[in-house]
Amino acid sequence: MAQPATEPAKGSSSTPSPEHTEDAVTSVHPVDEKLHPSRLVPAALQHIAAMYAGVVTPPLIIGQAVGLDIEGRTRLIAASLLIAGIATLIQTIGVKGFVGNRLPFVNAASSAGIAPILAIAETNSEGGQLPAIYGAVMVAGVFCLAVGPFFGRLLRFFPPLVTGVVITLIGVTLMPVPVGWAQGGDKAAADFGAMRNLALAAFTLGVILVIQRFGKGFVKQVALLFGLLIGTLVAIPFGMADFSGLRSAPVAALPTPFAFGAPEFQPAAILSLCIVMLVLMTESSAGMLALGEICDRRADSKVITRGLRTDGLATLVGPVFGGFPTSAFAQNVGVVSLTRVRSRYVVAVAGATLLVLGAFPVLGAVVSLVPMPVLGGAGIVLFGSIAVSGIRTLSEAGLDDSSNIILVAVALGAGIIPLAAPTFYAEFPAWAQTVLGSGISAGALVAVTLNLFFHHLGTRSRPAAAALKSS
C-alpha cells in the first residue's frame, strides 16, 4: 500500500515536504544561526549605528573634562572602540563554562560612570586625574570579578526602585555637560555662549527631532548619528569644525599601554566606582534576563555569571589602554527586540567592526571633528533619554506605596544636591567629597540604605530570584 505523500517511506529519495524542510532549517537555535552575508551585514550595521554614539560619549566627555587636546581625545575614543569590540566578541562567542553569555549582547563603556569619574577628576590636580581614574576603574573590575558569581544573592538590594533612581540621576546629573557643549564647550573661549553656538546646537536638535518624526525604519533608528553628521556639515562653511586633529592622527595604530600614566589607587575614588559597578552589574543582569526572554534562551545564573565576568575583565583590562567601566548597552537589546534578528554572530560582526575602528585612530579623529555645539544638541537627546529610562523603571517600582515614594524622593534629592549646590560638601573630608560629590554615588547610597530600612529590616524582604526577575 502506497504511503501518503506527506510521509515518504524510509529510504525514499523524494523531495522532503515543506514541513520537513522547515524542521531542518529551524533545528539550529536562532541565537546560534549563521546568517547569509546579505542579512548579516545590514543587521550588524544597525547594531553599530545604535551603539556608536554611546561608545564615543564617555571618552569625549572625560577627555575634555581632564583637559586633553584633540589628539588625546582621539586616543581615548580609539581605546573605547577597541575595548568595546573585544568585550562584545568575548560576550557573543565566549568560552563556554568560563566567560561570555553567548547571547547577542553588546558590551561597551557605560555613561553611568561619567559623573563619578568627573568627580574624581575634580579632586585631583592636572596630570594626576586620569591615573586616579584608571586605578579606581581597575579595582572596580576586580570587584566585579569577585562579586559576580554571588551577585544573584545581592540583587534583592537593587530592585527597580533603586536602579530606577540611579538611572534617572545619571541622565539628570549629566545634563549640564551637553548644555556646556551647546555654548561652545570651552568656558574660557571668547565665543562661549555666543548665539551662533546656540543656533547650531538648536539646529542639530531640530534635525534629530524631524528625522525621529518623519524617518522610517533604519533611518529613524540612527536619527542621532544623522543629526551629528548634518550638524557638522552645516558647521564647516562657518569655520566651526576643527580639522587639525584629523591631519595629525595616525591612520592605523594600537593604543599604547598606560599612555596617560601609571594608575594610582585612591580609596575614595575606588569606593565611588565600586558603587557604580554594582549598578552596572544590575543593568547587565537585567539586560541578560530580557535578552534571554527575547531570544527564547533563558539566562540562568551561570549565563549571568559568565556575562558579568566579561564585564569585569573588560573593566579591569580597559584602563591599560585607556578604557572605562564596561557594561551592557540596553539600546542594542532594543534592536534585537525590534528586528527579531537573534543571531549572536550578527553582534559578533558588529564587535569585530568596533575592534577594527579602534585600530584606526584616524576614525576616532573624525568623531572629534564634530563641533561642541553639535554634540550639545545631540547630547540633550542622549542624556535626556537616559533619564527617561530611569523614569520608566521607576514607573514599574510600586510608587503607590508611600514608603517607596519617600525613598525615591529622598534619594533623588540627595543625588541632585551636587548639581544644585556644587560647593555643598566643600567642608567635608576629601574622600567624602569624592563619593558624595557625584550625584549618582550619593543617590545610590541613599537609595540602597533606605531600601534596606524600609524593605529588609523586617519580614518584607524579597528573595533574590524575585528581585532578579523584576530588575
RADAKA-V580704 format. One record per residue. PHI is phi as a letter, one per 30 degrees, with the letter a starting at -180 (NA if undefined). PSI is psi as a letter, one per 20 degrees, with the letter a starting at -180 (* if undefined). OMEGA is omega in degrees with one decimal (none if undefined). Layout:
# RADAKA-V580704
PHI/PSI/OMEGA, PHI/PSI/OMEGA
This chain:
# RADAKA-V580704
NA/p/-177.3, d/q/179.2, d/q/178.7, e/q/-176.3, d/h/-177.5, d/i/179.7, b/m/-177.1, e/q/177.4, d/q/178.0, e/p/179.1, i/i/179.4, d/q/-179.9, c/j/-178.7, d/q/-178.9, d/p/-179.6, d/q/179.0, d/r/178.3, e/h/180.0, d/g/-179.7, d/h/177.8, d/g/-179.5, d/g/178.8, d/g/-178.6, d/h/-177.9, d/g/-174.9, d/j/179.3, d/h/175.1, d/p/179.5, d/q/-179.4, e/h/179.2, d/h/-177.0, c/j/-177.4, d/p/176.6, c/o/-173.1, d/q/173.2, d/q/-178.8, e/h/-179.0, d/h/175.8, c/h/-174.2, d/g/-174.7, d/g/178.0, e/h/179.9, d/h/177.8, d/h/179.0, d/h/177.3, d/g/178.7, d/g/178.8, d/g/179.6, d/h/-178.4, d/h/-172.7, c/h/-165.8, e/g/-178.7, d/h/179.3, d/h/-179.3, d/g/-175.3, d/i/-178.5, d/g/-179.3, e/g/179.7, d/h/178.3, d/g/-177.1, d/g/-175.6, d/g/179.4, e/g/179.0, d/h/-177.2, d/h/-179.0, c/j/173.0, i/k/178.3, d/q/174.6, d/a/-177.3, d/h/179.5, d/g/179.2, d/g/178.5, d/h/177.1, d/g/177.5, d/g/-179.8, d/g/179.5, d/g/179.3, d/g/-179.8, d/g/179.4, d/g/177.7, d/g/-178.7, d/g/-178.8, d/h/177.6, d/g/179.2, d/g/-179.8, d/g/-178.3, d/g/-179.9, d/h/177.0, d/g/178.8, d/g/-177.7, d/g/-175.2, d/g/-179.2, d/g/171.9, i/r/171.1, c/o/-172.7, e/p/179.4, j/i/-178.7, b/g/-174.3, b/q/179.4, j/p/-179.6, d/i/176.6, h/l/174.2, b/r/177.3, d/m/-167.0, b/p/-178.0, c/p/175.0, c/p/177.3, a/r/180.0, e/p/-174.9, c/q/175.7, d/i/-178.9, d/h/-178.2, d/i/-172.7, d/g/-175.1, d/g/176.4, d/h/178.5, d/h/177.2, d/h/177.4, d/h/176.7, d/g/-179.7, d/h/-177.0, d/h/-177.8, c/j/178.0, b/q/-179.7, d/r/-179.8, e/p/-177.7, j/h/178.8, c/j/-175.8, d/g/-178.3, d/g/175.5, e/g/178.1, d/h/179.1, d/g/-176.0, d/h/175.4, d/g/179.1, d/h/179.9, d/g/-179.4, d/g/178.7, d/h/176.0, d/h/176.2, d/g/176.6, d/g/178.5, e/g/178.5, d/g/179.1, d/h/-177.8, d/g/-173.8, d/h/-174.5, e/g/-177.4, d/h/-177.7, c/j/-168.9, d/h/178.8, e/h/-179.9, d/h/-177.8, d/i/-172.2, d/h/179.1, d/i/176.5, d/i/-179.6, b/l/177.8, d/r/178.5, e/h/178.2, e/g/-179.4, d/g/-177.5, d/h/177.7, d/g/176.7, d/g/-175.9, d/g/-178.9, d/g/177.0, d/g/-179.7, d/h/177.0, e/g/-179.7, d/g/-176.3, d/g/-175.5, d/h/178.5, d/i/-175.5, d/h/175.7, e/h/-179.1, d/g/178.6, d/h/177.0, d/g/176.2, d/h/176.9, d/g/-178.0, e/h/179.6, d/i/178.5, k/i/175.1, j/g/-176.4, c/o/-176.8, d/h/-178.9, d/i/-177.6, d/q/-178.5, d/h/-176.9, c/j/179.0, d/p/-178.9, i/j/-179.9, d/q/-175.8, d/h/-178.7, d/h/175.8, d/g/-179.9, d/h/180.0, d/g/179.2, d/g/177.5, d/g/179.6, d/h/178.4, d/g/179.7, d/g/177.7, d/g/179.1, d/g/177.9, e/g/-179.9, d/g/-179.5, d/g/-179.7, d/g/179.1, d/h/179.0, d/h/-178.7, d/g/-171.7, c/i/-179.7, d/q/179.7, b/q/171.2, h/c/-174.3, d/g/-179.0, d/g/179.5, d/h/-179.1, d/h/-176.6, c/k/-179.6, e/h/-179.0, d/g/-179.6, d/h/177.6, d/h/177.2, d/g/177.7, d/g/-178.1, d/g/-177.0, d/g/178.4, d/g/179.3, d/g/179.2, d/h/178.7, d/h/-177.5, d/h/-174.3, e/g/-179.3, d/h/-178.7, c/j/177.8, i/k/-176.0, c/j/177.3, c/p/-177.1, c/o/-177.4, c/j/-175.3, d/h/179.7, d/h/179.8, d/h/-178.5, d/h/-175.5, c/i/-176.0, d/p/175.4, d/q/-179.5, d/g/-178.2, b/p/177.8, a/q/175.8, d/q/179.6, e/q/178.8, d/p/178.9, e/p/177.5, h/l/-179.5, d/h/-177.5, c/j/177.5, j/q/178.9, d/q/-177.8, d/q/174.3, c/q/-173.5, c/o/-179.6, c/p/-173.4, e/g/-177.5, d/g/178.9, d/h/179.3, d/g/179.6, d/g/-179.4, d/g/-177.3, d/h/174.6, d/h/175.3, d/g/178.5, d/h/-178.9, d/h/176.4, d/g/178.3, d/g/179.1, d/h/178.0, d/h/176.4, d/g/178.3, d/g/-179.9, d/g/179.6, d/g/178.3, d/h/178.4, d/g/178.7, d/h/177.6, d/g/179.7, d/g/-179.0, d/h/176.3, d/g/177.8, d/g/-178.7, d/h/-174.4, c/j/-177.5, h/k/174.0, b/n/-170.6, e/p/177.1, c/o/179.4, d/a/-175.7, d/h/179.6, d/g/178.1, d/g/-179.3, d/h/178.4, d/g/179.1, d/h/178.5, d/g/178.7, d/h/177.2, d/h/175.9, d/g/176.1, e/g/-177.6, d/g/179.9, d/g/-179.3, d/h/179.4, d/h/179.1, d/g/-175.4, d/h/-176.3, e/g/-178.3, d/h/177.8, e/h/-176.8, c/i/179.3, j/k/180.0, c/r/-177.0, b/r/-177.4, e/p/-173.3, c/p/-179.8, a/a/-179.5, d/q/173.6, c/o/-175.0, d/h/-177.9, d/h/179.1, d/h/169.7, d/h/176.9, d/h/177.9, d/g/178.4, d/g/180.0, d/h/-176.8, d/g/-174.3, d/h/-176.0, i/j/172.6, d/o/-169.0, c/j/-177.7, d/p/177.6, d/h/179.8, d/h/174.3, d/g/-179.5, d/h/176.1, d/g/177.0, d/h/176.8, d/g/177.7, d/g/178.2, d/h/178.2, d/g/177.3, d/h/179.2, d/g/178.8, d/g/178.8, d/h/179.1, d/h/179.6, d/i/179.1, b/n/-177.5, e/h/179.9, d/h/178.0, d/h/173.9, d/h/177.8, d/h/176.3, d/g/177.9, d/h/179.9, d/i/177.0, d/h/-175.1, d/p/-179.2, d/q/-178.9, e/g/178.4, d/h/177.2, d/g/176.0, d/h/179.5, d/g/178.9, d/g/179.0, d/h/-177.5, d/h/177.0, d/g/177.1, d/g/-174.6, d/g/-176.4, d/h/173.2, d/h/178.5, d/h/177.7, d/g/178.6, d/h/178.6, d/h/177.4, d/g/177.3, d/g/178.1, d/h/178.1, d/g/177.3, d/g/179.3, d/h/-179.4, d/i/179.5, c/j/-171.8, c/j/175.7, i/l/-178.8, d/j/171.0, d/i/177.1, d/p/-175.4, d/h/179.8, d/h/176.7, d/h/177.8, d/g/179.0, d/g/179.7, e/g/-178.3, d/g/-177.8, d/g/-177.2, d/g/-179.3, d/g/177.8, d/g/177.9, d/g/178.7, d/h/-179.3, d/h/-177.4, d/i/-180.0, e/g/-179.4, d/h/179.8, d/g/-177.8, d/h/-178.1, b/n/-175.0, e/h/-178.4, c/j/-175.1, e/h/-176.3, c/k/-174.3, d/h/-178.2, c/i/-179.3, d/r/174.4, e/q/-175.9, e/g/-178.3, d/h/179.9, d/h/177.3, d/h/-180.0, d/g/-177.4, d/g/-175.4, d/h/179.5, d/i/172.5, c/o/179.9, e/h/-179.0, d/g/179.7, d/g/-179.6, d/g/179.9, d/h/179.3, d/g/179.0, e/g/-179.7, d/g/-178.7, d/g/179.5, d/g/-179.3, d/g/179.9, d/h/175.6, d/g/174.8, d/g/-176.7, d/g/-175.1, d/h/-168.0, b/i/-175.5, b/i/178.8, c/i/177.1, b/c/-178.5, c/j/-173.5, c/j/-178.0, d/q/-179.1, c/q/176.3, d/q/-176.8, e/h/-177.5, d/g/179.4, d/g/178.4, d/g/179.4, d/g/-178.9, d/g/-177.3, d/h/178.1, d/*/none
